[in-house]
Amino acid sequence: MYYDLEQKIEDYSEELFNDLGVATLTEDDKADLYARVQEHLHKVIVEILRPFLPAGEIAKIKQSVDQEDYHALDQVLSAHPQYKDTMEAKIDEEFEKLKLTIAEEQRNAGATLV
């Protein structure tokens, strides 16, 4: 089993760019948005897995995702495949919440410019 979190983050970011009509953002703004998605998903992953895994494995995952090295996450999910579906469902749910938050921020930013 291989879990490609980096690809998921890229896919989510692209979806945000397209769905929110933010394709016209500057490269810096796009990078900030990408980083925001990435940081949020990293937190979600750690919180999802925390109740199920020993502290040592959680620390290893946290350190590896903070360094954008998703190999440790893949190893843990390979060793504990029963948590993969739960994690993916929660990531999808959290992404939708984040997308709504960003969309609201975009609307508010647009309203203040008028």
C-alpha positions as CSV (number, residue, x, y, z in Angstrom):
1,M,0.0,0.0,0.0
2,Y,1.2,3.5,-0.8
3,Y,-0.4,6.7,0.4
4,D,0.6,9.7,-1.6
5,L,-0.1,12.7,0.7
6,E,1.9,15.0,-1.3
7,Q,-0.2,14.3,-4.4
8,K,-3.4,14.7,-2.3
9,I,-2.3,18.1,-1.1
10,E,-1.5,19.1,-4.7
11,D,-4.9,17.9,-5.9
12,Y,-6.7,19.7,-3.1
13,S,-4.8,22.9,-3.8
14,E,-5.6,22.7,-7.5
15,E,-9.2,22.1,-6.7
16,L,-9.2,25.1,-4.5
17,F,-7.7,27.2,-7.2
18,N,-10.3,26.1,-9.7
19,D,-13.4,26.0,-7.5
20,L,-12.8,29.3,-5.8
21,G,-11.7,31.0,-9.0
22,V,-8.4,31.9,-7.5
23,A,-6.4,30.9,-10.5
24,T,-5.6,34.6,-11.0
25,L,-3.8,34.8,-7.7
26,T,-0.1,35.7,-7.7
27,E,2.4,32.8,-7.3
28,D,3.0,34.0,-3.7
29,D,-0.7,33.8,-2.9
30,K,-0.9,30.4,-4.4
31,A,2.1,29.2,-2.4
32,D,0.5,30.6,0.7
33,L,-2.8,28.8,0.0
34,Y,-0.9,25.6,-0.8
35,A,1.0,25.9,2.5
36,R,-2.3,26.5,4.3
37,V,-3.8,23.3,2.9
38,Q,-0.7,21.4,3.7
39,E,-0.4,22.6,7.3
40,H,-4.1,21.9,7.9
41,L,-3.9,18.3,6.5
42,H,-0.8,17.6,8.6
43,K,-2.6,18.6,11.7
44,V,-5.6,16.6,10.8
45,I,-3.5,13.5,10.1
46,V,-1.8,13.7,13.5
47,E,-5.1,14.3,15.3
48,I,-6.8,11.4,13.5
49,L,-4.1,8.9,14.3
50,R,-3.3,10.1,17.8
51,P,-5.9,7.9,19.6
52,F,-4.9,4.8,17.7
53,L,-1.1,4.8,17.7
54,P,1.6,4.9,20.3
55,A,3.1,8.3,21.1
56,G,6.4,7.3,19.4
57,E,4.7,6.6,16.1
58,I,2.7,9.8,16.3
59,A,6.0,11.8,17.0
60,K,7.6,10.1,14.0
61,I,4.6,11.0,11.8
62,K,4.5,14.6,13.0
63,Q,8.2,15.1,12.4
64,S,8.1,13.5,9.0
65,V,5.1,15.5,7.7
66,D,6.5,18.7,9.2
67,Q,9.6,18.0,7.0
68,E,7.4,17.1,4.1
69,D,8.8,13.6,4.1
70,Y,5.7,11.4,3.8
71,H,7.6,8.1,3.9
72,A,7.0,7.6,7.6
73,L,3.3,8.2,7.2
74,D,3.3,5.6,4.4
75,Q,5.2,3.1,6.7
76,V,2.7,3.6,9.5
77,L,-0.3,3.3,7.3
78,S,1.2,0.1,5.8
79,A,1.6,-1.3,9.3
80,H,-1.9,-0.1,10.4
81,P,-4.0,-0.3,7.2
82,Q,-7.2,-0.4,9.3
83,Y,-6.8,3.4,9.9
84,K,-6.3,4.5,6.3
85,D,-10.0,4.7,5.4
86,T,-10.9,6.6,8.6
87,M,-8.0,9.0,7.9
88,E,-8.9,9.6,4.3
89,A,-12.6,10.2,5.1
90,K,-11.6,12.8,7.8
91,I,-9.1,14.4,5.5
92,D,-11.8,14.8,2.8
93,E,-14.2,16.2,5.4
94,E,-11.7,18.7,6.7
95,F,-10.7,19.8,3.2
96,E,-14.3,20.6,2.5
97,K,-14.5,22.7,5.7
98,L,-11.2,24.5,4.8
99,K,-12.5,25.2,1.3
100,L,-15.7,26.8,2.7
101,T,-13.6,28.9,5.1
102,I,-11.3,30.1,2.3
103,A,-14.3,30.8,0.1
104,E,-15.8,32.9,2.8
105,E,-12.5,34.7,3.3
106,Q,-12.4,35.4,-0.5
107,R,-15.9,36.8,-0.5
108,N,-15.1,39.0,2.5
109,A,-11.9,40.2,0.9
110,G,-13.8,41.0,-2.3
111,A,-16.5,42.8,-0.4
112,T,-13.9,45.1,1.4
113,L,-12.4,46.0,-2.0
114,V,-15.7,47.4,-3.3
